[in-house]
Amino acid sequence: MPLGPGRAGRVGVIGHPVAKTAVVAKAVSPGPSPVAKTAVVAAAVTPGRGRRRI
Amino acid sequence: MTETALDELGPVDYLVVEFPAGASNFTGEMAAELVALVEAGTIRVIDVLILTKNEDGSVDAMELSDIEQLGELQAIEAQLAELLAEDDVVHLAACMEPGSTAGVLIWENLWAAPFAAAARRSGGQLIANGRIPIQAIIASIEADEALVTEGV
């Protein structure tokens, strides 16, 4: 199916081939269920819970 | 676009959602959620394309207007601009697996526009932005927990 006429001969806005988003292997390893992991993430980003290491 | 309009433009993002061969399950739920975001004034959809990557690596692109039964997406289709150029289609399809279909969505974050404009008026300039994958947060937490378990 042809692209819309407005797309031909224009300068693109992406500029480079897009790489597939990497999935962190650790996060998909066996362990707590996805629901449990979501709860852990929610707790980690709760205000006041400091875990910053610099 | 005028200078004033550009100054009020919110950040524009894109995403490519891939549906591996035989794995799609379109119920209309995605369209409903997208329309809800638009109707709430959270985003403005700028461009939509549907890409299919053939087994030989060639790519077919379909405009939203090519779909006969748009349903709720009809209102969105009427507002679209053809921002993506032909070259962009090739670039975006680079991340697709052969045999898959993908939806490409370009949108303006209307919710962020007032803050971004205020930051510019205050002399600020964006020097970095990005998205932290939930998987990366989980991995970080798990790494922390492993260190605690090991007594480090």
N, CA and C atoms of all chains as a GROMACS GRO file, in nm:
protein
  618
    1MET      N    1   0.086  -0.119   0.000
    1MET     CA    2   0.000   0.000   0.000
    1MET      C    3   0.090   0.124   0.000
    2PRO      N    4   0.066   0.220  -0.089
    2PRO     CA    5   0.155   0.337  -0.097
    2PRO      C    6   0.140   0.429   0.023
    3LEU      N    7   0.251   0.495   0.054
    3LEU     CA    8   0.247   0.594   0.161
    3LEU      C    9   0.175   0.718   0.114
    4GLY      N   10   0.132   0.798   0.209
    4GLY     CA   11   0.065   0.923   0.176
    4GLY      C   12   0.154   1.014   0.095
    5PRO      N   13   0.097   1.094   0.007
    5PRO     CA   14   0.177   1.179  -0.082
    5PRO      C   15   0.263   1.280  -0.008
    6GLY      N   16   0.222   1.316   0.112
    6GLY     CA   17   0.298   1.415   0.188
    6GLY      C   18   0.429   1.363   0.244
    7ARG      N   19   0.454   1.233   0.230
    7ARG     CA   20   0.574   1.174   0.290
    7ARG      C   21   0.690   1.164   0.190
    8ALA      N   22   0.661   1.182   0.065
    8ALA     CA   23   0.764   1.162  -0.038
    8ALA      C   24   0.855   1.284  -0.048
    9GLY      N   25   0.986   1.258  -0.064
    9GLY     CA   26   1.081   1.364  -0.092
    9GLY      C   27   1.108   1.460   0.022
   10ARG      N   28   1.067   1.421   0.141
   10ARG     CA   29   1.090   1.510   0.255
   10ARG      C   30   1.208   1.463   0.338
   11VAL      N   31   1.262   1.552   0.417
   11VAL     CA   32   1.368   1.515   0.512
   11VAL      C   33   1.302   1.448   0.631
   12GLY      N   34   1.357   1.334   0.670
   12GLY     CA   35   1.299   1.260   0.780
   12GLY      C   36   1.326   1.322   0.916
   13VAL      N   37   1.253   1.274   1.015
   13VAL     CA   38   1.270   1.328   1.151
   13VAL      C   39   1.336   1.228   1.246
   14ILE      N   40   1.355   1.105   1.201
   14ILE     CA   41   1.416   1.003   1.286
   14ILE      C   42   1.568   1.004   1.269
   15GLY      N   43   1.613   1.002   1.147
   15GLY     CA   44   1.755   1.028   1.119
   15GLY      C   45   1.849   0.910   1.122
   16HIS      N   46   1.810   0.799   1.179
   16HIS     CA   47   1.899   0.683   1.186
   16HIS      C   48   1.815   0.558   1.209
   17PRO      N   49   1.870   0.442   1.172
   17PRO     CA   50   1.795   0.318   1.197
   17PRO      C   51   1.768   0.301   1.346
   18VAL      N   52   1.648   0.263   1.380
   18VAL     CA   53   1.609   0.250   1.520
   18VAL      C   54   1.649   0.112   1.571
   19ALA      N   55   1.712   0.109   1.687
   19ALA     CA   56   1.751  -0.019   1.749
   19ALA      C   57   1.638  -0.069   1.836
   20LYS      N   58   1.624  -0.199   1.838
   20LYS     CA   59   1.520  -0.258   1.921
   20LYS      C   60   1.548  -0.230   2.068
   21THR      N   61   1.446  -0.195   2.142
   21THR     CA   62   1.462  -0.168   2.285
   21THR      C   63   1.513  -0.293   2.356
   22ALA      N   64   1.619  -0.277   2.432
   22ALA     CA   65   1.678  -0.392   2.499
   22ALA      C   66   1.594  -0.432   2.620
   23VAL      N   67   1.576  -0.558   2.636
   23VAL     CA   68   1.509  -0.609   2.755
   23VAL      C   69   1.618  -0.656   2.851
   24VAL      N   70   1.613  -0.605   2.973
   24VAL     CA   71   1.716  -0.643   3.071
   24VAL      C   72   1.694  -0.788   3.110
   25ALA      N   73   1.794  -0.872   3.084
   25ALA     CA   74   1.779  -1.015   3.106
   25ALA      C   75   1.743  -1.047   3.250
   26LYS      N   76   1.802  -0.974   3.342
   26LYS     CA   77   1.779  -1.001   3.484
   26LYS      C   78   1.630  -0.991   3.518
   27ALA      N   79   1.562  -0.897   3.455
   27ALA     CA   80   1.423  -0.871   3.490
   27ALA      C   81   1.330  -0.980   3.439
   28VAL      N   82   1.374  -1.057   3.344
   28VAL     CA   83   1.286  -1.162   3.293
   28VAL      C   84   1.333  -1.300   3.339
   29SER      N   85   1.426  -1.298   3.434
   29SER     CA   86   1.475  -1.426   3.486
   29SER      C   87   1.371  -1.485   3.581
   30PRO      N   88   1.379  -1.614   3.609
   30PRO     CA   89   1.285  -1.675   3.703
   30PRO      C   90   1.290  -1.605   3.837
   31GLY      N   91   1.182  -1.600   3.905
   31GLY     CA   92   1.177  -1.534   4.035
   31GLY      C   93   1.035  -1.491   4.065
   32PRO      N   94   1.019  -1.381   4.136
   32PRO     CA   95   0.885  -1.334   4.170
   32PRO      C   96   0.801  -1.312   4.044
   33SER      N   97   0.673  -1.327   4.059
   33SER     CA   98   0.583  -1.308   3.946
   33SER      C   99   0.588  -1.163   3.900
   34PRO      N  100   0.547  -1.135   3.776
   34PRO     CA  101   0.546  -0.996   3.728
   34PRO      C  102   0.468  -0.903   3.818
   35VAL      N  103   0.359  -0.954   3.876
   35VAL     CA  104   0.279  -0.869   3.965
   35VAL      C  105   0.360  -0.830   4.087
   36ALA      N  106   0.430  -0.929   4.144
   36ALA     CA  107   0.512  -0.901   4.262
   36ALA      C  108   0.622  -0.802   4.227
   37LYS      N  109   0.682  -0.818   4.107
   37LYS     CA  110   0.788  -0.727   4.066
   37LYS      C  111   0.735  -0.585   4.049
   38THR      N  112   0.615  -0.574   3.998
   38THR     CA  113   0.554  -0.442   3.981
   38THR      C  114   0.538  -0.374   4.116
   39ALA      N  115   0.499  -0.451   4.216
   39ALA     CA  116   0.482  -0.395   4.350
   39ALA      C  117   0.616  -0.347   4.405
   40VAL      N  118   0.721  -0.421   4.375
   40VAL     CA  119   0.854  -0.382   4.422
   40VAL      C  120   0.896  -0.251   4.357
   41VAL      N  121   0.868  -0.239   4.229
   41VAL     CA  122   0.903  -0.115   4.158
   41VAL      C  123   0.824   0.002   4.215
   42ALA      N  124   0.697  -0.021   4.240
   42ALA     CA  125   0.613   0.087   4.294
   42ALA      C  126   0.668   0.134   4.428
   43ALA      N  127   0.712   0.038   4.509
   43ALA     CA  128   0.767   0.074   4.639
   43ALA      C  129   0.898   0.151   4.623
   44ALA      N  130   0.975   0.112   4.524
   44ALA     CA  131   1.106   0.175   4.505
   44ALA      C  132   1.096   0.320   4.461
   45VAL      N  133   0.988   0.354   4.395
   45VAL     CA  134   0.974   0.491   4.348
   45VAL      C  135   0.880   0.572   4.437
   46THR      N  136   0.850   0.518   4.554
   46THR     CA  137   0.767   0.590   4.650
   46THR      C  138   0.848   0.702   4.714
   47PRO      N  139   0.792   0.822   4.723
   47PRO     CA  140   0.866   0.933   4.783
   47PRO      C  141   0.914   0.899   4.924
   48GLY      N  142   1.035   0.940   4.952
   48GLY     CA  143   1.088   0.922   5.086
   48GLY      C  144   1.169   0.797   5.104
   49ARG      N  145   1.160   0.707   5.007
   49ARG     CA  146   1.238   0.584   5.019
   49ARG      C  147   1.371   0.603   4.947
   50GLY      N  148   1.470   0.638   5.022
   50GLY     CA  149   1.598   0.669   4.960
   50GLY      C  150   1.679   0.545   4.929
   51ARG      N  151   1.728   0.535   4.809
   51ARG     CA  152   1.815   0.424   4.773
   51ARG      C  153   1.924   0.472   4.678
   52ARG      N  154   1.949   0.604   4.687
   52ARG     CA  155   2.046   0.662   4.593
   52ARG      C  156   2.189   0.635   4.637
   53ARG      N  157   2.268   0.588   4.548
   53ARG     CA  158   2.410   0.566   4.578
   53ARG      C  159   2.491   0.641   4.473
   54ILE      N  160   2.575   0.730   4.518
   54ILE     CA  161   2.658   0.804   4.423
   54ILE      C  162   2.803   0.791   4.465
   55MET      N  163   0.500   2.666   1.082
   55MET     CA  164   0.462   2.688   1.221
   55MET      C  165   0.526   2.817   1.272
   56THR      N  166   0.450   2.900   1.337
   56THR     CA  167   0.503   3.027   1.384
   56THR      C  168   0.592   3.006   1.505
   57GLU      N  169   0.672   3.112   1.538
   57GLU     CA  170   0.761   3.100   1.652
   57GLU      C  171   0.682   3.078   1.780
   58THR      N  172   0.569   3.147   1.790
   58THR     CA  173   0.486   3.132   1.909
   58THR      C  174   0.434   2.990   1.920
   59ALA      N  175   0.385   2.935   1.810
   59ALA     CA  176   0.332   2.800   1.812
   59ALA      C  177   0.440   2.699   1.848
   60LEU      N  178   0.560   2.719   1.795
   60LEU     CA  179   0.672   2.630   1.828
   60LEU      C  180   0.705   2.636   1.976
   61ASP      N  181   0.700   2.758   2.031
   61ASP     CA  182   0.733   2.775   2.172
   61ASP      C  183   0.633   2.702   2.261
   62GLU      N  184   0.512   2.686   2.210
   62GLU     CA  185   0.408   2.621   2.292
   62GLU      C  186   0.394   2.473   2.261
   63LEU      N  187   0.479   2.423   2.173
   63LEU     CA  188   0.471   2.283   2.136
   63LEU      C  189   0.527   2.196   2.248
   64GLY      N  190   0.453   2.093   2.284
   64GLY     CA  191   0.501   2.001   2.386
   64GLY      C  192   0.601   1.904   2.326
   65PRO      N  193   0.673   1.830   2.410
   65PRO     CA  194   0.768   1.731   2.360
   65PRO      C  195   0.697   1.629   2.271
   66VAL      N  196   0.764   1.593   2.164
   66VAL     CA  197   0.706   1.497   2.069
   66VAL      C  198   0.782   1.366   2.081
   67ASP      N  199   0.710   1.259   2.102
   67ASP     CA  200   0.770   1.126   2.120
   67ASP      C  201   0.721   1.031   2.011
   68TYR      N  202   0.790   0.920   2.000
   68TYR     CA  203   0.740   0.815   1.912
   68TYR      C  204   0.758   0.680   1.980
   69LEU      N  205   0.680   0.586   1.938
   69LEU     CA  206   0.700   0.448   1.979
   69LEU      C  207   0.664   0.355   1.865
   70VAL      N  208   0.726   0.240   1.869
   70VAL     CA  209   0.697   0.134   1.773
   70VAL      C  210   0.656   0.012   1.855
   71VAL      N  211   0.535  -0.033   1.836
   71VAL     CA  212   0.487  -0.152   1.908
   71VAL      C  213   0.479  -0.266   1.809
   72GLU      N  214   0.559  -0.368   1.835
   72GLU     CA  215   0.566  -0.481   1.743
   72GLU      C  216   0.474  -0.594   1.786
   73PHE      N  217   0.408  -0.651   1.690
   73PHE     CA  218   0.324  -0.768   1.713
   73PHE      C  219   0.385  -0.883   1.632
   74PRO      N  220   0.451  -0.976   1.701
   74PRO     CA  221   0.512  -1.088   1.630
   74PRO      C  222   0.406  -1.165   1.551
   75ALA      N  223   0.452  -1.234   1.449
   75ALA     CA  224   0.360  -1.309   1.363
   75ALA      C  225   0.273  -1.402   1.447
   76GLY      N  226   0.143  -1.392   1.429
   76GLY     CA  227   0.050  -1.480   1.499
   76GLY      C  228   0.023  -1.445   1.643
   77ALA      N  229   0.079  -1.334   1.690
   77ALA     CA  230   0.065  -1.300   1.832
   77ALA      C  231  -0.029  -1.183   1.857
   78SER      N  232  -0.085  -1.128   1.753
   78SER     CA  233  -0.171  -1.011   1.773
   78SER      C  234  -0.310  -1.053   1.818
   79ASN      N  235  -0.368  -0.968   1.901
   79ASN     CA  236  -0.502  -0.994   1.955
   79ASN      C  237  -0.574  -0.860   1.967
   80PHE      N  238  -0.617  -0.807   1.855
   80PHE     CA  239  -0.674  -0.673   1.853
   80PHE      C  240  -0.821  -0.677   1.894
   81THR      N  241  -0.849  -0.617   2.008
   81THR     CA  242  -0.986  -0.617   2.060
   81THR      C  243  -1.047  -0.478   2.056
   82GLY      N  244  -0.968  -0.378   2.017
   82GLY     CA  245  -1.015  -0.241   2.021
   82GLY      C  246  -0.974  -0.170   2.149
   83GLU      N  247  -0.914  -0.244   2.240
   83GLU     CA  248  -0.874  -0.187   2.369
   83GLU      C  249  -0.767  -0.080   2.352
   84MET      N  250  -0.671  -0.105   2.264
   84MET     CA  251  -0.564  -0.007   2.242
   84MET      C  252  -0.622   0.123   2.185
   85ALA      N  253  -0.710   0.110   2.089
   85ALA     CA  254  -0.771   0.228   2.027
   85ALA      C  255  -0.849   0.308   2.131
   86ALA      N  256  -0.921   0.238   2.215
   86ALA     CA  257  -1.002   0.306   2.318
   86ALA      C  258  -0.913   0.384   2.415
   87GLU      N  259  -0.802   0.323   2.454
   87GLU     CA  260  -0.711   0.391   2.547
   87GLU      C  261  -0.646   0.512   2.481
   88LEU      N  262  -0.612   0.498   2.355
   88LEU     CA  263  -0.550   0.610   2.282
   88LEU      C  264  -0.649   0.726   2.268
   89VAL      N  265  -0.770   0.694   2.233
   89VAL     CA  266  -0.873   0.798   2.219
   89VAL      C  267  -0.897   0.866   2.354
   90ALA      N  268  -0.893   0.788   2.460
   90ALA     CA  269  -0.914   0.845   2.594
   90ALA      C  270  -0.804   0.946   2.627
   91LEU      N  271  -0.681   0.915   2.590
   91LEU     CA  272  -0.570   1.008   2.615
   91LEU      C  273  -0.587   1.137   2.537
   92VAL      N  274  -0.636   1.123   2.415
   92VAL     CA  275  -0.658   1.242   2.330
   92VAL      C  276  -0.773   1.325   2.386
   93GLU      N  277  -0.882   1.259   2.420
   93GLU     CA  278  -0.999   1.331   2.470
   93GLU      C  279  -0.971   1.399   2.603
   94ALA      N  280  -0.878   1.343   2.681
   94ALA     CA  281  -0.843   1.403   2.809
   94ALA      C  282  -0.747   1.521   2.793
   95GLY      N  283  -0.698   1.540   2.668
   95GLY     CA  284  -0.604   1.650   2.645
   95GLY      C  285  -0.464   1.617   2.691
   96THR      N  286  -0.436   1.490   2.714
   96THR     CA  287  -0.303   1.449   2.760
   96THR      C  288  -0.205   1.449   2.645
   97ILE      N  289  -0.251   1.400   2.530
   97ILE     CA  290  -0.164   1.395   2.413
   97ILE      C  291  -0.240   1.442   2.289
   98ARG      N  292  -0.164   1.474   2.187
   98ARG     CA  293  -0.219   1.498   2.055
   98ARG      C  294  -0.148   1.402   1.960
   99VAL      N  295  -0.223   1.320   1.893
   99VAL     CA  296  -0.162   1.225   1.800
   99VAL      C  297  -0.127   1.300   1.672
  100ILE      N  298   0.000   1.289   1.634
  100ILE     CA  299   0.049   1.361   1.517
  100ILE      C  300   0.055   1.271   1.394
  101ASP      N  301   0.094   1.146   1.414
  101ASP     CA  302   0.109   1.058   1.298
  101ASP      C  303   0.094   0.914   1.343
  102VAL      N  304   0.040   0.834   1.255
  102VAL     CA  305   0.025   0.690   1.281
  102VAL      C  306   0.056   0.616   1.152
  103LEU      N  307   0.131   0.509   1.164
  103LEU     CA  308   0.156   0.421   1.049
  103LEU      C  309   0.149   0.277   1.098
  104ILE      N  310   0.110   0.190   1.010
  104ILE     CA  311   0.112   0.047   1.041
  104ILE      C  312   0.210  -0.018   0.943
  105LEU      N  313   0.312  -0.080   0.997
  105LEU     CA  314   0.418  -0.140   0.914
  105LEU      C  315   0.413  -0.291   0.922
  106THR      N  316   0.439  -0.354   0.811
  106THR     CA  317   0.453  -0.500   0.807
  106THR      C  318   0.588  -0.531   0.745
  107LYS      N  319   0.667  -0.610   0.818
  107LYS     CA  320   0.798  -0.649   0.765
  107LYS      C  321   0.788  -0.791   0.712
  108ASN      N  322   0.812  -0.805   0.585
  108ASN     CA  323   0.803  -0.936   0.522
  108ASN      C  324   0.926  -1.020   0.554
  109GLU      N  325   0.914  -1.148   0.528
  109GLU     CA  326   1.024  -1.240   0.559
  109GLU      C  327   1.152  -1.204   0.484
  110ASP      N  328   1.136  -1.141   0.367
  110ASP     CA  329   1.255  -1.103   0.289
  110ASP      C  330   1.311  -0.967   0.332
  111GLY      N  331   1.254  -0.911   0.438
  111GLY     CA  332   1.305  -0.784   0.490
  111GLY      C  333   1.240  -0.661   0.432
  112SER      N  334   1.161  -0.678   0.328
  112SER     CA  335   1.092  -0.562   0.270
  112SER      C  336   0.980  -0.518   0.364
  113VAL      N  337   0.942  -0.394   0.352
  113VAL     CA  338   0.845  -0.336   0.445
  113VAL      C  339   0.726  -0.277   0.369
  114ASP      N  340   0.608  -0.311   0.414
  114ASP     CA  341   0.486  -0.250   0.362
  114ASP      C  342   0.432  -0.154   0.466
  115ALA      N  343   0.392  -0.038   0.422
  115ALA     CA  344   0.337   0.062   0.515
  115ALA      C  345   0.192   0.090   0.480
  116MET      N  346   0.114   0.107   0.586
  116MET     CA  347  -0.028   0.137   0.566
  116MET      C  348  -0.064   0.262   0.645
  117GLU      N  349  -0.133   0.352   0.581
  117GLU     CA  350  -0.182   0.471   0.650
  117GLU      C  351  -0.308   0.434   0.729
  118LEU      N  352  -0.333   0.508   0.833
  118LEU     CA  353  -0.454   0.484   0.910
  118LEU      C  354  -0.578   0.500   0.821
  119SER      N  355  -0.567   0.593   0.727
  119SER     CA  356  -0.681   0.619   0.638
  119SER      C  357  -0.708   0.503   0.542
  120ASP      N  358  -0.611   0.408   0.534
  120ASP     CA  359  -0.632   0.292   0.447
  120ASP      C  360  -0.719   0.186   0.514
  121ILE      N  361  -0.740   0.201   0.643
  121ILE     CA  362  -0.820   0.102   0.716
  121ILE      C  363  -0.968   0.137   0.700
  122GLU      N  364  -1.047   0.039   0.658
  122GLU     CA  365  -1.188   0.067   0.629
  122GLU      C  366  -1.270   0.091   0.756
  123GLN      N  367  -1.250   0.006   0.855
  123GLN     CA  368  -1.330   0.018   0.977
  123GLN      C  369  -1.244   0.077   1.088
  124LEU      N  370  -1.237   0.209   1.095
  124LEU     CA  371  -1.151   0.273   1.193
  124LEU      C  372  -1.212   0.278   1.332
  125GLY      N  373  -1.343   0.278   1.337
  125GLY     CA  374  -1.409   0.284   1.467
  125GLY      C  375  -1.374   0.412   1.540
  126GLU      N  376  -1.329   0.396   1.664
  126GLU     CA  377  -1.300   0.513   1.748
  126GLU      C  378  -1.184   0.596   1.695
  127LEU      N  379  -1.101   0.534   1.612
  127LEU     CA  380  -0.983   0.605   1.561
  127LEU      C  381  -1.018   0.706   1.451
  128GLN      N  382  -1.143   0.705   1.409
  128GLN     CA  383  -1.186   0.796   1.303
  128GLN      C  384  -1.155   0.942   1.341
  129ALA      N  385  -1.183   0.978   1.464
  129ALA     CA  386  -1.162   1.116   1.508
  129ALA      C  387  -1.014   1.152   1.508
  130ILE      N  388  -0.930   1.056   1.544
  130ILE     CA  389  -0.786   1.080   1.546
  130ILE      C  390  -0.733   1.095   1.404
  131GLU      N  391  -0.780   1.010   1.315
  131GLU     CA  392  -0.731   1.010   1.177
  131GLU      C  393  -0.752   1.146   1.112
  132ALA      N  394  -0.860   1.210   1.146
  132ALA     CA  395  -0.892   1.339   1.084
  132ALA      C  396  -0.794   1.448   1.124
  133GLN      N  397  -0.722   1.428   1.235
  133GLN     CA  398  -0.633   1.531   1.287
  133GLN      C  399  -0.486   1.506   1.253
  134LEU      N  400  -0.458   1.396   1.183
  134LEU     CA  401  -0.318   1.356   1.163
  134LEU      C  402  -0.244   1.446   1.066
  135ALA      N  403  -0.114   1.461   1.093
  135ALA     CA  404  -0.023   1.524   0.998
  135ALA      C  405   0.073   1.416   0.951
  136GLU      N  406   0.117   1.424   0.828
  136GLU     CA  407   0.212   1.324   0.778
  136GLU      C  408   0.353   1.370   0.812
  137LEU      N  409   0.389   1.358   0.939
  137LEU     CA  410   0.521   1.405   0.982
  137LEU      C  411   0.633   1.313   0.935
  138LEU      N  412   0.609   1.183   0.942
  138LEU     CA  413   0.712   1.087   0.903
  138LEU      C  414   0.733   1.089   0.752
  139ALA      N  415   0.860   1.089   0.713
  139ALA     CA  416   0.894   1.083   0.572
  139ALA      C  417   0.923   0.937   0.533
  140GLU      N  418   0.940   0.914   0.404
  140GLU     CA  419   0.968   0.778   0.356
  140GLU      C  420   1.091   0.720   0.426
  141ASP      N  421   1.195   0.802   0.441
  141ASP     CA  422   1.318   0.755   0.507
  141ASP      C  423   1.290   0.708   0.650
  142ASP      N  424   1.200   0.776   0.716
  142ASP     CA  425   1.169   0.739   0.855
  142ASP      C  426   1.110   0.599   0.863
  143VAL      N  427   1.031   0.564   0.764
  143VAL     CA  428   0.969   0.431   0.762
  143VAL      C  429   1.078   0.325   0.762
  144VAL      N  430   1.180   0.346   0.680
  144VAL     CA  431   1.292   0.251   0.673
  144VAL      C  432   1.364   0.245   0.807
  145HIS      N  433   1.390   0.362   0.864
  145HIS     CA  434   1.462   0.367   0.992
  145HIS      C  435   1.383   0.298   1.104
  146LEU      N  436   1.254   0.323   1.109
  146LEU     CA  437   1.171   0.265   1.215
  146LEU      C  438   1.156   0.115   1.198
  147ALA      N  439   1.148   0.071   1.074
  147ALA     CA  440   1.130  -0.072   1.048
  147ALA      C  441   1.256  -0.152   1.078
  148ALA      N  442   1.368  -0.083   1.098
  148ALA     CA  443   1.494  -0.152   1.124
  148ALA      C  444   1.488  -0.236   1.252
  149CYS      N  445   1.403  -0.196   1.346
  149CYS     CA  446   1.396  -0.268   1.473
  149CYS      C  447   1.295  -0.383   1.470
  150MET      N  448   1.226  -0.400   1.357
  150MET     CA  449   1.122  -0.504   1.350
  150MET      C  450   1.180  -0.639   1.308
  151GLU      N  451   1.117  -0.744   1.358
  151GLU     CA  452   1.153  -0.879   1.317
  151GLU      C  453   1.078  -0.914   1.189
  152PRO      N  454   1.141  -0.991   1.100
  152PRO     CA  455   1.068  -1.034   0.980
  152PRO      C  456   0.941  -1.111   1.018
  153GLY      N  457   0.836  -1.084   0.946
  153GLY     CA  458   0.708  -1.150   0.972
  153GLY      C  459   0.619  -1.078   1.071
  154SER      N  460   0.670  -0.970   1.129
  154SER     CA  461   0.592  -0.899   1.230
  154SER      C  462   0.518  -0.779   1.171
  155THR      N  463   0.423  -0.733   1.247
  155THR     CA  464   0.351  -0.610   1.215
  155THR      C  465   0.374  -0.513   1.329
  156ALA      N  466   0.381  -0.384   1.299
  156ALA     CA  467   0.406  -0.287   1.406
  156ALA      C  468   0.321  -0.162   1.385
  157GLY      N  469   0.282  -0.106   1.495
  157GLY     CA  470   0.214   0.022   1.491
  157GLY      C  471   0.314   0.130   1.530
  158VAL      N  472   0.320   0.235   1.452
  158VAL     CA  473   0.408   0.349   1.482
  158VAL      C  474   0.320   0.466   1.523
  159LEU      N  475   0.352   0.523   1.635
  159LEU     CA  476   0.272   0.633   1.688
  159LEU      C  477   0.363   0.752   1.719
  160ILE      N  478   0.327   0.868   1.668
  160ILE     CA  479   0.398   0.993   1.700
  160ILE      C  480   0.298   1.081   1.772
  161TRP      N  481   0.337   1.135   1.885
  161TRP     CA  482   0.244   1.217   1.960
  161TRP      C  483   0.313   1.332   2.029
  162GLU      N  484   0.234   1.435   2.053
  162GLU     CA  485   0.281   1.549   2.131
  162GLU      C  486   0.229   1.536   2.273
  163ASN      N  487   0.318   1.554   2.367
  163ASN     CA  488   0.280   1.548   2.508
  163ASN      C  489   0.223   1.683   2.551
  164LEU      N  490   0.093   1.696   2.534
  164LEU     CA  491   0.028   1.824   2.566
  164LEU      C  492   0.043   1.858   2.714
  165TRP      N  493   0.046   1.754   2.798
  165TRP     CA  494   0.055   1.777   2.942
  165TRP      C  495   0.186   1.846   2.979
  166ALA      N  496   0.290   1.824   2.896
  166ALA     CA  497   0.423   1.879   2.928
  166ALA      C  498   0.447   2.015   2.866
  167ALA      N  499   0.362   2.054   2.772
  167ALA     CA  500   0.387   2.177   2.697
  167ALA      C  501   0.399   2.302   2.786
  168PRO      N  502   0.306   2.324   2.878
  168PRO     CA  503   0.318   2.446   2.961
  168PRO      C  504   0.446   2.449   3.043
  169PHE      N  505   0.487   2.334   3.097
  169PHE     CA  506   0.609   2.330   3.177
  169PHE      C  507   0.732   2.354   3.088
  170ALA      N  508   0.731   2.290   2.970
  170ALA     CA  509   0.844   2.306   2.879
  170ALA      C  510   0.857   2.452   2.834
  171ALA      N  511   0.744   2.514   2.805
  171ALA     CA  512   0.746   2.654   2.763
  171ALA      C  513   0.797   2.743   2.876
  172ALA      N  514   0.753   2.713   2.998
  172ALA     CA  515   0.799   2.791   3.113
  172ALA      C  516   0.948   2.774   3.134
  173ALA      N  517   0.998   2.652   3.115
  173ALA     CA  518   1.142   2.627   3.130
  173ALA      C  519   1.221   2.706   3.026
  174ARG      N  520   1.169   2.710   2.903
  174ARG     CA  521   1.239   2.786   2.799
  174ARG      C  522   1.238   2.935   2.831
  175ARG      N  523   1.123   2.984   2.876
  175ARG     CA  524   1.114   3.127   2.910
  175ARG      C  525   1.206   3.161   3.028
  176SER      N  526   1.234   3.061   3.110
  176SER     CA  527   1.322   3.084   3.225
  176SER      C  528   1.469   3.070   3.188
  177GLY      N  529   1.496   3.044   3.062
  177GLY     CA  530   1.634   3.034   3.017
  177GLY      C  531   1.688   2.893   3.015
  178GLY      N  532   1.606   2.796   3.048
  178GLY     CA  533   1.652   2.657   3.050
  178GLY      C  534   1.657   2.598   2.912
  179GLN      N  535   1.744   2.500   2.896
  179GLN     CA  536   1.749   2.426   2.770
  179GLN      C  537   1.762   2.278   2.801
  180LEU      N  538   1.690   2.199   2.728
  180LEU     CA  539   1.689   2.055   2.750
  180LEU      C  540   1.822   1.997   2.705
  181ILE      N  541   1.892   1.932   2.795
  181ILE     CA  542   2.021   1.872   2.758
  181ILE      C  543   2.018   1.720   2.767
  182ALA      N  544   1.916   1.664   2.827
  182ALA     CA  545   1.904   1.517   2.828
  182ALA      C  546   1.762   1.479   2.866
  183ASN      N  547   1.715   1.376   2.806
  183ASN     CA  548   1.589   1.317   2.850
  183ASN      C  549   1.586   1.173   2.801
  184GLY      N  550   1.493   1.099   2.850
  184GLY     CA  551   1.485   0.959   2.810
  184GLY      C  552   1.385   0.886   2.896
  185ARG      N  553   1.377   0.759   2.873
  185ARG     CA  554   1.282   0.677   2.948
  185ARG      C  555   1.359   0.565   3.017
  186ILE      N  556   1.326   0.541   3.142
  186ILE     CA  557   1.388   0.431   3.217
  186ILE      C  558   1.294   0.312   3.208
  187PRO      N  559   1.337   0.205   3.142
  187PRO     CA  560   1.249   0.087   3.132
  187PRO      C  561   1.221   0.028   3.269
  188ILE      N  562   1.099  -0.015   3.291
  188ILE     CA  563   1.064  -0.079   3.418
  188ILE      C  564   1.158  -0.198   3.444
  189GLN      N  565   1.195  -0.267   3.335
  189GLN     CA  566   1.286  -0.381   3.351
  189GLN      C  567   1.418  -0.339   3.414
  190ALA      N  568   1.465  -0.218   3.378
  190ALA     CA  569   1.591  -0.170   3.434
  190ALA      C  570   1.576  -0.140   3.582
  191ILE      N  571   1.461  -0.086   3.622
  191ILE     CA  572   1.437  -0.058   3.764
  191ILE      C  573   1.432  -0.189   3.842
  192ILE      N  574   1.362  -0.288   3.785
  192ILE     CA  575   1.356  -0.418   3.852
  192ILE      C  576   1.495  -0.477   3.868
  193ALA      N  577   1.574  -0.468   3.761
  193ALA     CA  578   1.709  -0.524   3.766
  193ALA      C  579   1.793  -0.455   3.873
  194SER      N  580   1.777  -0.323   3.885
  194SER     CA  581   1.853  -0.247   3.985
  194SER      C  582   1.814  -0.290   4.126
  195ILE      N  583   1.683  -0.304   4.147
  195ILE     CA  584   1.634  -0.345   4.279
  195ILE      C  585   1.685  -0.485   4.313
  196GLU      N  586   1.677  -0.573   4.214
  196GLU     CA  587   1.722  -0.710   4.239
  196GLU      C  588   1.871  -0.714   4.268
  197ALA      N  589   1.947  -0.627   4.203
  197ALA     CA  590   2.091  -0.621   4.229
  197ALA      C  591   2.117  -0.574   4.371
  198ASP      N  592   2.039  -0.475   4.415
  198ASP     CA  593   2.050  -0.425   4.553
  198ASP      C  594   2.021  -0.537   4.652
  199GLU      N  595   1.912  -0.608   4.625
  199GLU     CA  596   1.871  -0.716   4.715
  199GLU      C  597   1.976  -0.828   4.720
  200ALA      N  598   2.040  -0.852   4.606
  200ALA     CA  599   2.145  -0.955   4.604
  200ALA      C  600   2.263  -0.913   4.688
  201LEU      N  601   2.296  -0.783   4.684
  201LEU     CA  602   2.407  -0.732   4.764
  201LEU      C  603   2.376  -0.746   4.913
  202VAL      N  604   2.250  -0.716   4.950
  202VAL     CA  605   2.210  -0.729   5.090
  202VAL      C  606   2.220  -0.874   5.134
  203THR      N  607   2.172  -0.963   5.048
  203THR     CA  608   2.175  -1.107   5.080
  203THR      C  609   2.318  -1.155   5.100
  204GLU      N  610   2.409  -1.102   5.019
  204GLU     CA  611   2.548  -1.144   5.028
  204GLU      C  612   2.622  -1.072   5.141
  205GLY      N  613   2.553  -0.976   5.204
  205GLY     CA  614   2.613  -0.904   5.315
  205GLY      C  615   2.718  -0.804   5.276
  206VAL      N  616   2.710  -0.756   5.152
  206VAL     CA  617   2.807  -0.657   5.105
  206VAL      C  618   2.770  -0.518   5.155
   0.00000   0.00000   0.00000
